Amino acid sequence: MQNVHDVLGVGFGPSNLALAIAAKEWQQAGGQGDLAFIERKPAFNWHEGMLIEGSTMQISFLKDLVTLRNPQSHFTFINYLKAQGRLEDFINIQTFFPTREEYNDYLSWAAGHFKEQVHYGQQVEAVSPWLEDGEVVGMAVSARQADGQVTQHYSRHLVMGLGGTPNIPAAFSGVTDARVIHSSQYRGRIETLLADHQRPLKVAVVGGGQSAAEIFEDLTQRFPHVEASMIVRAAALKPSDDSPFVNEIFNPSFIDQIYTQSNRRRREMLTEFRNTNYAVVDLPLIERIYQMFYLQKLRQDPRHHMLTHHAVEQATAQPEGIQLTLTDVLDARQYNTHFDVVILATGYRRDQHETLLAGMAEHLETMTPDRDYSLRLRNSESRIYLQGCCEMSHGLSDTLLSVLAVRSQEIVEAIFESSTQRQREAVLA
Ligand SMILES: Cc1cc2nc3c(=O)[nH]c(=O)nc-3n(C[C@H](O)[C@H](O)[C@H](O)COP(=O)(O)OP(=O)(O)OC[C@H]3O[C@@H](n4cnc5c(N)ncnc54)[C@H](O)[C@@H]3O)c2cc1C
């Protein structure tokens, strides 16, 4: 049988990259185990659609792929800088927050060490049980290449690191028009959509979070022929809370605290700290946008608009543009307006694993992960580990970068130490 592995990672973003590094360091320390990964993109890239000029990281580079677990690793951000000959220059910049462009380069440099282990250009479409004599001994994974060819991979354990799927609001669900894009497609698509410089173009950005604000600012700065409107349901753009006491919820050690709470208490904690990550914007960016509106007033040139308290009720593609039916929620006034382009900065869903694992349903004990991120299978030693979709059980850090270094080590230990332990027990029995 071809393509048989001990561990198969589905998706090769930062989460499974951190896993690849943790496993490599585990092997260097004498551990054993074979890992492979499947990634739908043709090469490594981190949120390439949002690589907006000058946008910066929202966590310290010290929370890179490894430092919190092993500051002596080859894969630290500092070692990357040294290898690129930029360590001193970076120190002179005096920041903990590199640009996303540089962080993508760091992640790509790290990913370059694992080329042999990653099957790029394959999209996983389904997971089913791998059966031997009626027993589940692992998972069979179907992956489709760009040319339509489907390959089967087999693995004792899976680690799903799928990231998010664009969240499309109900008002846009039936709209398939190239003039409506999600924020994840912004860079690359927007330049083509705004290529007509002969007339003013009206662009709407739907959403009030960090991505919406970054896109809005980019539109106002980079495209002089654009009239941009930011459509926000809330009363105002609100700052993200990254103050030090609050930031402790992103410490890997906090996961034990939140995991052991009751469901109700956990939900309360997620709500309490929602303003660290959702529908919030870095304060300096809010201030720059406010300053831009102030200058508009000064110059009596009201080109761009901030439509707070506004909800999009319906979107319709028409030849002259995308018609949005908006409600001003303060006075319930409803009206139609047209845009040449609409950008949905409306976040991500993190439920793709549920669809992919539908074929495993009868073998899974539960869809709630254990503390070690695993889903247990009935009557089988195989496990399916989840990275990035365990916010409800493991807290707000789960979808972010803060915990990657430590989480990947926990998963490597759960997979390899427990199978070594089981092998030992089998020998002794
Ligand atoms: C613009 C932006 C900026 C961000 N900045 C920060 C930040 O500064 N700090 C922070 O902590 N977090 C940040 N985040 C949060 C983000 O979730 C993490 O940065 C990080 O990307 C999580 O890594 P991941 O590997 O879990 O998911 P992803 O990075 O989304 O990687 C998942 C990978 O799986 C692949 N994949 C998905 N489905 C399949 C399939 N069916 N078959 C094969 N491959 C598949 C995808 O192509 C992708 O490469 C940011 C998010 C965005 C959108």
The ligand as an SDF file (V2000), in Angstrom:
LIG
                    3D

 53 58  0  0  0  0  0  0  0  0999 V2000
   -5.0410   38.4980    8.1120 C   0  0  0  0  0  0  0  0  0  0  0  0
   -4.8350   37.7140    9.3710 C   0  0  0  0  0  0  0  0  0  0  0  0
   -3.8650   38.0810   10.2660 C   0  0  0  0  0  0  0  0  0  0  0  0
   -3.6700   37.3740   11.4300 C   0  0  0  0  0  0  0  0  0  0  0  0
   -2.7210   37.7980   12.3090 N   0  0  0  0  0  0  0  0  0  0  0  0
   -2.5570   37.1390   13.4640 C   0  0  0  0  0  0  0  0  0  0  0  0
   -1.5960   37.6040   14.4220 C   0  0  0  0  0  0  0  0  0  0  0  0
   -0.9100   38.6000   14.2200 O   0  0  0  0  0  0  0  0  0  0  0  0
   -1.4720   36.9070   15.5750 N   0  0  0  0  0  0  0  0  0  0  0  0
   -2.2140   35.8000   15.8340 C   0  0  0  0  0  0  0  0  0  0  0  0
   -2.0400   35.2010   16.8800 O   0  0  0  0  0  0  0  0  0  0  0  0
   -3.1180   35.3400   14.9390 N   0  0  0  0  0  0  0  0  0  0  0  0
   -3.3200   35.9840   13.7820 C   0  0  0  0  0  0  0  0  0  0  0  0
   -4.2590   35.5390   12.8830 N   0  0  0  0  0  0  0  0  0  0  0  0
   -5.0500   34.3100   13.1960 C   0  0  0  0  0  0  0  0  0  0  0  0
   -4.6630   33.0720   12.3340 C   0  0  0  0  0  0  0  0  0  0  0  0
   -5.6200   32.0990   12.5400 O   0  0  0  0  0  0  0  0  0  0  0  0
   -3.3150   32.5060   12.6740 C   0  0  0  0  0  0  0  0  0  0  0  0
   -2.3970   33.4980   12.3700 O   0  0  0  0  0  0  0  0  0  0  0  0
   -2.8620   31.2590   11.8770 C   0  0  0  0  0  0  0  0  0  0  0  0
   -3.0490   31.4480   10.5140 O   0  0  0  0  0  0  0  0  0  0  0  0
   -3.4570   29.9570   12.3450 C   0  0  0  0  0  0  0  0  0  0  0  0
   -2.7560   28.9190   11.6770 O   0  0  0  0  0  0  0  0  0  0  0  0
   -3.4730   27.5810   11.1910 P   0  0  0  0  0  0  0  0  0  0  0  0
   -2.4110   26.7200   10.6310 O   0  0  0  0  0  0  0  0  0  0  0  0
   -4.2840   27.0360   12.3060 O   0  0  0  0  0  0  0  0  0  0  0  0
   -4.5130   28.0630   10.1050 O   0  0  0  0  0  0  0  0  0  0  0  0
   -4.2090   28.6720    8.5660 P   0  0  0  0  0  0  0  0  0  0  0  0
   -3.1220   29.6190    8.6800 O   0  0  0  0  0  0  0  0  0  0  0  0
   -5.5110   29.1020    8.1080 O   0  0  0  0  0  0  0  0  0  0  0  0
   -3.7130   27.3810    7.8140 O   0  0  0  0  0  0  0  0  0  0  0  0
   -4.5760   26.3180    7.4620 C   0  0  0  0  0  0  0  0  0  0  0  0
   -4.0520   25.6750    6.2150 C   0  0  0  0  0  0  0  0  0  0  0  0
   -4.8450   24.5440    5.8860 O   0  0  0  0  0  0  0  0  0  0  0  0
   -5.0700   24.5160    4.4680 C   0  0  0  0  0  0  0  0  0  0  0  0
   -6.3220   23.7790    4.2320 N   0  0  0  0  0  0  0  0  0  0  0  0
   -7.5640   24.1310    4.6270 C   0  0  0  0  0  0  0  0  0  0  0  0
   -8.4550   23.2010    4.2300 N   0  0  0  0  0  0  0  0  0  0  0  0
   -7.7590   22.2300    3.5740 C   0  0  0  0  0  0  0  0  0  0  0  0
   -8.1350   21.0280    2.9470 C   0  0  0  0  0  0  0  0  0  0  0  0
   -9.4120   20.6020    2.9090 N   0  0  0  0  0  0  0  0  0  0  0  0
   -7.1630   20.2810    2.3590 N   0  0  0  0  0  0  0  0  0  0  0  0
   -5.8590   20.6860    2.3840 C   0  0  0  0  0  0  0  0  0  0  0  0
   -5.4530   21.8380    2.9730 N   0  0  0  0  0  0  0  0  0  0  0  0
   -6.3990   22.5990    3.5750 C   0  0  0  0  0  0  0  0  0  0  0  0
   -5.1500   25.9880    4.0900 C   0  0  0  0  0  0  0  0  0  0  0  0
   -4.8510   26.1700    2.7140 O   0  0  0  0  0  0  0  0  0  0  0  0
   -4.0950   26.6150    5.0020 C   0  0  0  0  0  0  0  0  0  0  0  0
   -2.8290   26.6860    4.4160 O   0  0  0  0  0  0  0  0  0  0  0  0
   -4.4660   36.2420   11.7130 C   0  0  0  0  0  0  0  0  0  0  0  0
   -5.4570   35.8620   10.8200 C   0  0  0  0  0  0  0  0  0  0  0  0
   -5.6500   36.5880    9.6660 C   0  0  0  0  0  0  0  0  0  0  0  0
   -6.7360   36.1660    8.7120 C   0  0  0  0  0  0  0  0  0  0  0  0
  1  2  1  0
  2  3  1  0
  2 52  2  0
  3  4  2  0
  4  5  1  0
  4 50  1  0
  5  6  2  0
  6  7  1  0
  6 13  1  0
  7  8  2  0
  7  9  1  0
  9 10  1  0
 10 11  2  0
 10 12  1  0
 12 13  2  0
 13 14  1  0
 14 15  1  0
 14 50  1  0
 15 16  1  0
 16 17  1  0
 16 18  1  0
 18 19  1  0
 18 20  1  0
 20 21  1  0
 20 22  1  0
 22 23  1  0
 23 24  1  0
 24 25  2  0
 24 26  1  0
 24 27  1  0
 27 28  1  0
 28 29  2  0
 28 30  1  0
 28 31  1  0
 31 32  1  0
 32 33  1  0
 33 34  1  0
 33 48  1  0
 34 35  1  0
 35 36  1  0
 35 46  1  0
 36 37  1  0
 36 45  1  0
 37 38  2  0
 38 39  1  0
 39 40  1  0
 39 45  2  0
 40 41  1  0
 40 42  2  0
 42 43  1  0
 43 44  2  0
 44 45  1  0
 46 47  1  0
 46 48  1  0
 48 49  1  0
 50 51  2  0
 51 52  1  0
 52 53  1  0
M  END
$$$$
